[in-house]
Amino acid sequence: MPQTQVTENKMGIMPIPKLLISMSVPIMLSMLVQALYNIVDSIFVSRIDEHALTAVSLAFPIQNLMIAVASGTCVGINALLSRSLGAKNQRDASLAANNGIFLSILSYIVFALIGIFGSRFFFSVQITKASEAPIIEYGTQYLSIILICSFGVFMQFTFERLLQATGKTFYTMITQGLGAIINIILDPILIFGLCGMPKMGVAGAAAATVIGQIVAMLLALYFNLTKNPEIQINLKGFRPNGRIIRTIYAVGVPSIIMMAIGSVMNFCFNKILLMFTSTATAVFGVYFKLNSFAFMPVFGLNNGMIPIIAYNYGARNKKRITETVKLSVFIAVGIMLIGLLVFQLIPDRLLLLFNASENMLEIGVPALRIISLSFLFAGYCIVIGSVFQALGNGVYSLIVSVARQLLVLVPAAYLLAVTLGLGAVWWSYDIAEIVSLVLNTILLKKIYKSSRRNFS
């Protein structure tokens, strides 16, 4: 019976268009809900005051670092699981699941300690003006809760990726959607003290977020135990497996570093913007919230695409891999073009969702229009980076990410800031995305040539 289940896995036999849609659409929908609650979070926080919105924006690099570790580890777990299932290796599939859970628990402990001992320091090194001291207080409250209670997001990511690796993406849509809806409902209640609850302010926004994550984690665990027979979760008598952990991190660490570089970039970019005004950092934070409506569906597409490519790589089916990549790029580019149009046509209305002042509109409207031009290339670049990871070449994604964000974007932003002023800083995004386009194309050609030996 287990042999029959593996042989009939839909990732090896279903037509690619239907398979990619069935795998990706549930994740894309759930991630759109995620994008919605990220935006709602900041919309409610902006009603406190602009300092509160700036604090949440400045907290983003650490939150992104946490997500980088959680997501990057899960990329490694997912890739190993899918390759093992494609190669009919059930033992390694279960080992990947159990060792992945172990690694996620260790990661949570590290970030909980950062939340306890490092939250205030993180904001203190960024804010030096006495007039902006409330940002430190707001930020410390928010970040400490997010990190100390981050076991929810770490385990939610892990359990959802186990479901995705076996093609059960419908269940991940339910878990992510429910977590997001709970967050949206609790945000105004906890921030403003509605329904008899105490008025918690920024801390309420953080509490709403972690409660939603914990509920999603518990539901994802339930689905794995009851609906996912291809993977056996059993930590009784568990011992870490060095070979499996090394294999997970061979793909996962480059992904972690690649996303963590985004945190470094974000921190440096905020420091450059603070040379002018804290309002510019609020605009930058709002941009990241708004762009999630374009980027989150593409990330959802990637999450559906990666196990398809990894499974067929394990099964040595090059035709299905190529078809998956081409279709994914086509869909991703289409999504990003829609996002580009929205940012170009109504940037002022988008900013007014966040209670934008006249000063914020003056800075933000041209900023959104300039940065969104990079969307022309971003869809292709995001998909190709995930292709590298699915094929076990995460280091290629790392090379592109380092070049784009640290070697091009940050230096370009600084040079534009000191020579042409705040209005020119935003063009660094477009310059960096063009560099990413070129590097991704070169490396994609290289990996396709080298992979011919594996399919011969």
C-alpha positions as CSV (number, residue, x, y, z in Angstrom):
1,M,0.0,0.0,0.0
2,P,2.7,2.6,0.9
3,Q,4.5,1.8,-2.4
4,T,1.3,2.5,-4.4
5,Q,0.7,5.8,-2.7
6,V,4.2,7.0,-3.6
7,T,3.9,5.8,-7.2
8,E,0.6,7.6,-7.7
9,N,1.8,10.9,-6.3
10,K,0.2,13.6,-8.4
11,M,3.5,15.5,-8.8
12,G,4.8,12.9,-11.1
13,I,1.7,12.2,-13.3
14,M,-0.7,15.2,-13.3
15,P,-0.5,17.6,-16.3
16,I,1.8,20.5,-15.2
17,P,-0.7,23.4,-15.8
18,K,-3.4,21.7,-13.7
19,L,-0.8,20.5,-11.1
20,L,0.8,24.0,-10.7
21,I,-2.6,25.6,-10.3
22,S,-3.8,23.0,-7.8
23,M,-0.6,23.3,-5.8
24,S,-0.2,27.1,-5.9
25,V,-3.7,28.7,-5.9
26,P,-4.6,27.6,-2.4
27,I,-1.2,28.9,-1.1
28,M,-1.5,32.1,-3.2
29,L,-5.0,32.8,-1.7
30,S,-3.8,32.1,1.8
31,M,-0.8,34.4,1.3
32,L,-3.0,37.1,0.0
33,V,-4.9,36.9,3.2
34,Q,-1.5,37.1,5.0
35,A,-0.8,40.2,3.0
36,L,-4.1,41.7,4.0
37,Y,-3.5,41.2,7.7
38,N,0.0,42.6,7.4
39,I,-1.5,45.8,5.9
40,V,-4.4,45.8,8.4
41,D,-1.9,45.6,11.2
42,S,-0.1,48.7,10.1
43,I,-3.3,50.6,9.2
44,F,-4.5,50.2,12.8
45,V,-1.1,51.0,14.2
46,S,-1.0,54.2,12.1
47,R,-4.1,55.4,13.9
48,I,-2.0,55.5,17.2
49,D,0.5,58.0,15.6
50,E,3.3,58.2,13.1
51,H,5.9,57.2,15.7
52,A,4.0,53.9,16.2
53,L,4.0,53.2,12.5
54,T,7.7,54.1,12.2
55,A,8.5,51.7,15.1
56,V,6.7,48.8,13.4
57,S,8.6,49.7,10.2
58,L,11.9,49.7,12.0
59,A,11.2,46.3,13.6
60,F,10.8,44.7,10.1
61,P,14.5,43.7,9.7
62,I,14.4,41.5,12.8
63,Q,11.1,40.1,11.9
64,N,12.4,39.4,8.4
65,L,15.4,37.7,9.9
66,M,13.2,35.5,12.0
67,I,11.1,34.6,8.9
68,A,14.4,34.0,7.0
69,V,15.5,31.4,9.4
70,A,12.1,29.7,9.6
71,S,11.4,29.8,5.9
72,G,14.9,29.0,4.8
73,T,15.1,25.9,7.0
74,C,11.7,24.8,5.6
75,V,13.0,25.3,2.1
76,G,15.6,22.7,2.9
77,I,13.1,20.4,4.6
78,N,10.7,20.7,1.7
79,A,13.3,20.1,-1.0
80,L,14.7,17.0,0.8
81,L,11.2,15.6,1.4
82,S,10.1,16.1,-2.2
83,R,13.3,14.5,-3.6
84,S,13.0,11.6,-1.2
85,L,9.4,11.0,-2.1
86,G,10.3,11.3,-5.8
87,A,13.1,8.8,-5.4
88,K,10.8,6.4,-3.4
89,N,12.9,6.9,-0.2
90,Q,10.2,6.9,2.5
91,R,12.8,6.6,5.4
92,D,14.6,9.8,4.4
93,A,11.3,11.6,4.0
94,S,10.2,10.9,7.6
95,L,13.7,11.7,8.9
96,A,13.6,15.1,7.1
97,A,10.3,15.9,8.8
98,N,11.4,15.0,12.3
99,N,14.8,16.6,12.1
100,G,13.2,19.7,10.6
101,I,10.9,20.0,13.6
102,F,13.9,19.7,15.9
103,L,15.8,22.5,14.0
104,S,12.8,24.8,14.2
105,I,12.6,24.4,17.9
106,L,16.2,25.3,18.3
107,S,15.7,28.4,16.1
108,Y,12.8,29.5,18.2
109,I,14.9,29.4,21.4
110,V,17.6,31.7,19.8
111,F,15.0,34.3,18.8
112,A,13.2,34.2,22.1
113,L,16.5,35.1,23.8
114,I,17.0,38.0,21.3
115,G,13.6,39.2,22.2
116,I,14.3,39.2,25.9
117,F,17.7,40.8,25.9
118,G,18.1,42.6,22.6
119,S,14.8,44.4,21.6
120,R,15.5,47.8,23.3
121,F,19.1,47.8,22.1
122,F,18.0,47.3,18.5
123,F,15.9,50.4,18.5
124,S,18.3,52.5,20.6
125,V,21.1,52.1,18.0
126,Q,18.8,53.5,15.3
127,I,17.0,56.4,17.0
128,T,19.3,59.2,18.4
129,K,17.0,62.2,18.4
130,A,15.3,63.0,21.7
131,S,12.1,64.0,19.9
132,E,11.8,60.5,18.5
133,A,12.2,58.6,21.8
134,P,8.6,57.3,21.7
135,I,9.7,55.1,18.7
136,I,12.1,53.2,21.0
137,E,9.3,52.5,23.5
138,Y,6.8,51.5,20.9
139,G,9.3,49.3,19.1
140,T,10.6,47.5,22.2
141,Q,7.0,46.6,23.2
142,Y,6.2,45.3,19.8
143,L,9.4,43.4,19.0
144,S,9.8,41.7,22.4
145,I,6.3,40.1,22.1
146,I,6.8,39.0,18.5
147,L,10.1,37.3,19.3
148,I,9.4,35.8,22.7
149,C,6.3,34.1,21.3
150,S,7.8,33.2,17.9
151,F,7.4,29.5,18.5
152,G,4.0,29.8,16.8
153,V,5.5,31.1,13.5
154,F,8.4,28.7,13.5
155,M,6.3,25.6,14.0
156,Q,3.5,26.9,11.7
157,F,6.0,27.2,8.9
158,T,7.4,23.7,9.5
159,F,4.1,21.9,9.7
160,E,2.7,23.8,6.6
161,R,5.8,22.9,4.5
162,L,5.3,19.2,5.4
163,L,1.8,19.4,4.0
164,Q,3.0,21.3,0.9
165,A,5.8,18.7,0.2
166,T,3.2,16.0,-0.3
167,G,0.9,18.2,-2.3
168,K,-1.7,18.9,0.4
169,T,-1.8,22.6,-0.1
170,F,-5.5,22.9,0.5
171,Y,-4.9,22.4,4.2
172,T,-2.2,25.1,4.3
173,M,-4.7,27.5,2.8
174,I,-7.0,26.8,5.8
175,T,-4.2,27.2,8.4
176,Q,-2.8,30.4,7.0
177,G,-6.2,31.8,6.3
178,L,-7.5,31.1,9.8
179,G,-4.4,32.5,11.5
180,A,-4.7,35.7,9.4
181,I,-8.4,36.2,10.1
182,I,-7.9,35.8,13.8
183,N,-5.1,38.4,13.6
184,I,-7.4,40.8,11.7
185,I,-10.2,40.4,14.2
186,L,-8.0,40.8,17.3
187,D,-6.0,43.8,16.0
188,P,-8.6,46.5,16.7
189,I,-9.8,44.7,19.8
190,L,-6.4,44.6,21.5
191,I,-4.9,47.8,20.1
192,F,-7.9,50.1,21.1
193,G,-9.4,48.1,24.0
194,L,-12.7,47.0,22.4
195,C,-15.1,44.4,23.7
196,G,-14.0,44.9,27.3
197,M,-10.3,44.1,26.6
198,P,-7.6,46.4,27.9
199,K,-6.2,49.1,25.5
200,M,-2.7,47.7,24.6
201,G,-1.6,49.9,21.7
202,V,1.3,48.6,19.7
203,A,1.7,45.7,22.1
204,G,-1.9,44.7,21.1
205,A,-0.8,44.5,17.5
206,A,2.0,42.1,18.4
207,A,-0.3,40.0,20.6
208,A,-2.8,39.7,17.8
209,T,-0.1,38.5,15.5
210,V,1.3,35.8,17.7
211,I,-2.1,34.5,18.7
212,G,-3.0,34.0,15.1
213,Q,0.3,32.2,14.5
214,I,-0.2,29.9,17.4
215,V,-3.7,28.9,16.3
216,A,-2.4,28.2,12.8
217,M,0.4,26.1,14.2
218,L,-1.9,23.9,16.2
219,L,-4.2,23.4,13.2
220,A,-1.3,22.6,10.9
221,L,0.0,20.0,13.4
222,Y,-3.5,18.4,13.5
223,F,-3.6,18.1,9.7
224,N,-0.2,16.5,9.5
225,L,-1.2,13.9,12.1
226,T,-4.5,13.1,10.6
227,K,-4.3,13.9,6.8
228,N,-0.7,13.3,5.9
229,P,0.1,9.6,6.0
230,E,3.1,9.9,3.6
231,I,5.1,11.5,6.4
232,Q,5.5,10.0,9.9
233,I,6.0,12.6,12.7
234,N,7.3,10.8,15.8
235,L,9.7,12.5,18.2
236,K,9.6,9.8,20.8
237,G,13.2,8.6,21.2
238,F,14.3,11.1,18.6
239,R,18.0,11.6,17.9
240,P,19.3,14.3,15.6
241,N,20.6,12.8,12.3
242,G,23.7,14.6,11.1
243,R,23.4,13.5,7.5
244,I,19.8,14.7,7.2
245,I,20.5,18.0,9.0
246,R,23.5,18.6,6.7
247,T,21.3,17.9,3.7
248,I,18.6,20.2,4.9
249,Y,21.0,23.1,5.5
250,A,22.9,22.5,2.3
251,V,19.8,24.0,0.6
252,G,18.4,25.9,3.6
253,V,21.4,27.9,4.8
254,P,21.9,29.7,1.4
255,S,18.2,30.5,1.5
256,I,18.4,31.7,5.1
257,I,21.4,33.9,4.3
258,M,19.7,35.1,1.2
259,M,16.7,36.3,3.1
260,A,18.8,37.5,6.1
261,I,20.7,39.7,3.6
262,G,17.3,41.3,3.1
263,S,17.3,42.2,6.8
264,V,20.8,43.7,6.6
265,M,19.7,45.7,3.5
266,N,16.5,46.9,5.2
267,F,18.4,48.0,8.3
268,C,21.0,49.9,6.2
269,F,18.3,51.4,4.0
270,N,16.5,52.7,7.1
271,K,19.7,54.2,8.4
272,I,20.2,56.0,5.0
273,L,16.6,57.3,5.2
274,L,17.0,58.4,8.8
275,M,19.7,60.8,7.5
276,F,16.7,62.8,6.2
277,T,13.6,62.1,8.3
278,S,11.9,59.3,10.2
279,T,8.9,59.9,8.0
280,A,10.9,58.4,5.1
281,T,11.3,55.2,7.1
282,A,7.6,55.1,7.7
283,V,7.1,55.4,3.9
284,F,9.6,52.6,3.4
285,G,7.7,50.4,5.9
286,V,4.4,51.1,4.2
287,Y,5.9,50.2,0.8
288,F,6.8,46.8,2.2
289,K,3.3,46.3,3.5
290,L,1.7,47.3,0.2
291,N,4.0,45.4,-2.1
292,S,3.0,42.2,-0.3
293,F,-0.2,42.2,-2.4
294,A,2.0,41.7,-5.5
295,F,4.8,39.6,-4.0
296,M,2.9,37.3,-1.7
297,P,1.0,35.6,-4.6
298,V,4.3,35.1,-6.4
299,F,5.8,33.6,-3.2
300,G,2.7,31.3,-3.0
301,L,3.3,30.3,-6.6
302,N,6.9,29.4,-5.7
303,N,5.8,27.3,-2.7
304,G,3.6,25.3,-5.1
305,M,6.3,25.1,-7.7
306,I,9.3,24.0,-5.6
307,P,8.0,20.6,-4.6
308,I,6.9,19.9,-8.2
309,I,10.5,20.7,-9.5
310,A,12.2,18.9,-6.6
311,Y,10.0,15.8,-7.1
312,N,10.6,15.5,-10.8
313,Y,14.3,16.2,-10.3
314,G,14.3,13.2,-8.0
315,A,12.3,11.2,-10.7
316,R,14.7,12.5,-13.4
317,N,11.9,14.1,-15.5
318,K,13.5,17.1,-17.2
319,K,10.5,17.8,-19.4
320,R,8.2,18.4,-16.5
321,I,10.7,20.6,-14.8
322,T,11.2,22.8,-17.8
323,E,7.4,23.1,-18.3
324,T,6.9,24.0,-14.7
325,V,9.6,26.7,-14.8
326,K,8.2,28.4,-18.0
327,L,4.6,28.4,-16.7
328,S,5.7,29.8,-13.3
329,V,7.6,32.6,-14.9
330,F,4.7,33.6,-17.1
331,I,2.3,33.7,-14.2
332,A,4.7,35.6,-11.9
333,V,5.4,38.3,-14.5
334,G,1.7,38.8,-15.0
335,I,1.0,39.2,-11.3
336,M,3.8,41.8,-10.9
337,L,2.5,43.8,-13.9
338,I,-0.8,44.1,-12.2
339,G,1.0,45.3,-9.1
340,L,3.0,47.8,-11.1
341,L,-0.2,49.4,-12.6
342,V,-1.8,49.8,-9.1
343,F,1.3,51.5,-7.7
344,Q,1.6,53.8,-10.7
345,L,-2.1,54.8,-10.8
346,I,-3.1,55.3,-7.2
347,P,-0.1,55.7,-4.9
348,D,-1.7,58.6,-2.9
349,R,-4.8,56.5,-2.1
350,L,-2.6,53.6,-1.0
351,L,-0.7,55.9,1.4
352,L,-3.9,57.5,2.8
353,L,-4.9,54.0,4.0
354,F,-2.1,54.5,6.6
355,N,-3.3,58.0,7.8
356,A,-0.5,59.6,5.8
357,S,0.3,63.3,6.5
358,E,1.0,65.8,3.8
359,N,4.7,65.3,4.4
360,M,4.3,61.5,4.1
361,L,2.4,61.9,0.9
362,E,5.0,64.3,-0.5
363,I,7.8,61.7,0.1
364,G,5.7,58.6,-0.5
365,V,3.9,59.2,-3.8
366,P,7.1,59.5,-6.0
367,A,8.8,56.8,-3.9
368,L,6.1,54.2,-4.6
369,R,6.0,55.0,-8.3
370,I,9.8,54.8,-8.7
371,I,10.3,51.6,-6.6
372,S,7.4,49.8,-8.4
373,L,9.2,50.0,-11.7
374,S,11.4,47.2,-10.4
375,F,8.3,45.0,-10.5
376,L,8.9,44.7,-14.3
377,F,11.8,42.3,-13.5
378,A,11.0,41.0,-10.0
379,G,8.6,38.2,-11.0
380,Y,11.1,36.5,-13.2
381,C,13.9,36.9,-10.7
382,I,11.9,35.5,-7.8
383,V,10.9,32.4,-9.7
384,I,14.3,31.6,-11.0
385,G,15.8,32.0,-7.5
386,S,13.4,29.4,-6.2
387,V,14.2,27.1,-9.1
388,F,17.9,27.1,-8.0
389,Q,16.7,26.1,-4.5
390,A,14.5,23.3,-5.7
391,L,17.3,21.8,-7.8
392,G,19.6,21.8,-4.8
393,N,21.7,24.9,-5.9
394,G,20.6,27.4,-3.3
395,V,24.1,28.9,-3.4
396,Y,23.2,30.5,-6.8
397,S,20.3,32.3,-5.2
398,L,22.7,33.5,-2.5
399,I,25.1,34.9,-5.1
400,V,22.3,36.8,-6.8
401,S,20.9,38.1,-3.5
402,V,24.3,39.3,-2.2
403,A,25.0,41.1,-5.5
404,R,21.6,42.7,-5.7
405,Q,21.1,43.8,-2.1
406,L,24.6,44.4,-0.6
407,L,26.8,45.1,-3.6
408,V,24.4,47.1,-5.6
409,L,21.3,48.3,-3.8
410,V,22.7,49.7,-0.5
411,P,25.8,51.3,-2.1
412,A,23.6,52.8,-4.8
413,A,21.1,54.1,-2.3
414,Y,23.9,55.8,-0.2
415,L,25.6,57.4,-3.2
416,L,22.3,58.7,-4.5
417,A,21.4,60.0,-1.1
418,V,24.6,62.0,-0.6
419,T,24.8,63.3,-4.2
420,L,21.2,63.8,-5.3
421,G,19.1,63.7,-2.1
422,L,16.1,61.7,-0.7
423,G,14.1,61.7,-3.9
424,A,16.8,59.8,-5.8
425,V,17.4,57.1,-3.2
426,W,14.4,55.1,-4.4
427,W,16.0,54.5,-7.9
428,S,18.5,52.1,-6.2
429,Y,15.7,49.5,-6.3
430,D,15.4,49.6,-10.1
431,I,19.2,49.5,-10.6
432,A,19.5,46.5,-8.3
433,E,16.7,44.6,-10.0
434,I,18.2,44.9,-13.4
435,V,21.5,43.5,-12.1
436,S,19.5,40.6,-10.5
437,L,17.8,39.9,-13.9
438,V,21.2,39.6,-15.7
439,L,22.8,37.3,-13.0
440,N,19.7,35.1,-12.7
441,T,19.7,34.5,-16.5
442,I,23.4,33.7,-16.6
443,L,23.2,31.2,-13.7
444,L,20.0,29.6,-15.1
445,K,21.8,28.8,-18.3
446,K,24.7,27.4,-16.4
447,I,22.6,25.1,-14.2
448,Y,20.6,23.7,-17.2
449,K,23.9,22.9,-19.0
450,S,25.3,21.2,-15.9
451,S,22.1,19.3,-15.2
452,R,22.2,17.4,-18.5
453,R,24.5,14.8,-16.9
454,N,21.9,14.0,-14.2
455,F,19.3,13.2,-16.9
456,S,21.4,11.3,-19.3
